[in-house]
Amino acid sequence: MPTYNAAKWVCASIDAVIAQTYPHVEFIAVDDGSQDDTVAVVREKLTRDFKGDWQVIELGTNRGPSAARNVGLRAARGEWVQFMDSDDLIPPTKFAEEMAECVRAAPDVAAVYSPWRRCYVDDGKITWEGGLVDPDMDGRQPIMCLVGGNRPLHGAGLARRSVLQRIGGLDETLRFWEFEELNYRLAMAGRFARVPGKEPRYFWRMHREKIYIGREEARYRSTPVALGWISLILKATGGRPITDIGLSAAERRDLLDDCTIWGRLLYAQDRPAFRQYLQMARTLDPNIAPVGPKYVKIASRYFGYERAEGLAKLCRMPRSRVRKFLQSLELRPQPSVFDWD
């Protein structure tokens, strides 16, 4: 568990680990240069309540969450590793249910994964945001770990420590997409095994005070997120066209859906970055077009991709204004993940 100025919520995350019905748990917190009293809070909590082996490692300076996670990985002794953020939660049976799959997993299984869900936590009460995400990687290409809202969430699974170490852990240069990129390399190194369930095994906590991806005020800015995604896709494809990388028709459609989503977000918020993004996306398909709506796809054939997106934005404008009006009256929830307007 990497921590950074997490004193407000880290105890709830630790409590979720303490509540696990699986008994053989080693807890490693790696503090990434917190400026508050996170370290003292974590040490006090673990000393008082955690019955197994634990340690707190202090990096002293802020090196980023991936660096902190890699330090924890090097210190870990267990055969299977759970990465968990310091504000997220897990249900009490997560480890037991996933370890039941791990103990019978074939040697080529690099990771197991489970359903997950986004949530808010207000005064200890969980409110769901969005539906259950139940990924299925069976028969799908490793690149699909980077694609779609239904992809595996790394925290919603466990990874084999020996494979994590063999592939070099997380890429410390990444501040976004680091787990999707790690999952891609895990899937290249071995097989993913699904642990089915009807309930989430990881609760990804959202924060009401900040939209997740958007403009300057968002937690993460759209431009580096979108350009980072297309860069990882091109790295995974080796710069080859989408038709030459062995994807099924459904996988190609999912990849092009994501191309449309990230391009549309950039068009709305950063036009120069959109043009850079589009130039990169044309490596996948020189004739790439928006997947939808259908009228935008058709318009792109005649007027070009950028003008077609302009048409889409114009057509969305009345609906967008109604949505904002309803949000101002608190008759519709504020967006939590994307700022489209």
Number of C-alpha atoms within 10 A of each C-alpha: 23 25 26 23 17 21 18 13 15 23 19 15 17 24 17 16 23 19 14 17 15 17 12 11 20 17 18 20 24 24 28 24 19 18 13 13 13 21 24 11 16 21 14 13 15 21 12 9 11 18 12 12 11 15 17 19 16 18 15 11 11 15 14 18 23 21 21 25 25 20 19 23 22 12 13 17 11 14 12 22 21 20 18 23 19 22 22 22 24 23 16 17 15 21 24 15 17 22 18 12 16 23 9 9 16 11 10 13 19 26 25 23 26 28 25 27 20 21 22 19 19 10 6 9 9 14 12 16 16 10 11 15 19 22 20 18 18 10 9 15 16 22 23 22 25 23 20 17 13 16 19 28 22 23 23 24 28 23 23 21 20 14 20 23 13 10 14 12 21 23 16 15 11 15 15 16 16 17 22 22 22 20 27 19 22 24 21 15 17 16 20 26 23 20 21 16 12 11 14 21 26 23 22 23 20 19 15 13 10 15 20 20 22 23 18 9 12 17 15 19 17 24 24 13 18 24 21 16 22 21 16 17 22 17 12 17 17 10 14 14 15 19 12 9 16 11 17 13 10 10 18 15 13 17 21 22 17 20 25 20 18 20 28 22 21 26 22 15 18 15 16 12 18 22 16 13 23 24 13 18 24 14 16 23 14 13 12 20 24 25 18 14 9 10 13 23 19 17 19 20 14 10 13 16 22 20 14 21 23 15 16 18 18 12 12 12 12 10 11 15 12 11 16 17 13 14 14 12 10 10 11 12 12 15 16 21 18 15 18 18 14
